[in-house]
Amino acid sequence: MYGIKCWFCGSKIYPGHGTLFVKNNCDHFYFCRSKCRKLFKLGKNPLFIKWCSKFRCKKGKTLKSGEKNNNLDSKNSNFSVDYNKFLLKFTFLLLKRTKKQNIRKNQIYKNIIKQKQAK
């Protein structure tokens, strides 16, 4: 079985199915159905068409090909994960900021309530 995927929508193309489109500069594109071929010739971008796998990957609805969901794989849970140190520092900084902002808001509301009760 061939490992060919449709260039436009990303679905599998089985032997004897689909079409091959070759440009003058020898770029070749495989399409699973005429719908994909026609949209490609119209110049549509698969990143903006909702039923394409490229759109779904961009929006985070499905995983890209070759990626694994580590939350579901219990077999691969014993390996170390490399973290981006800058990203971690930045997120902790934001958490501290939001915590300070929440504390400040609570103090303001408490002061307002005290002033209302004093009247």
Secondary structure, 3 states (H helix, E strand, C coil): CCCCECCCCCCECCCCCCEEEECCCCCEEEECCHHHHHHHHCCCCHHHCCCCHHHHHHHCCCCCCCCCCCCCCCCCCCCCCCCCHHHHHHHHHHHHHHHHHHHHHHHHHHHHHHHHHHC
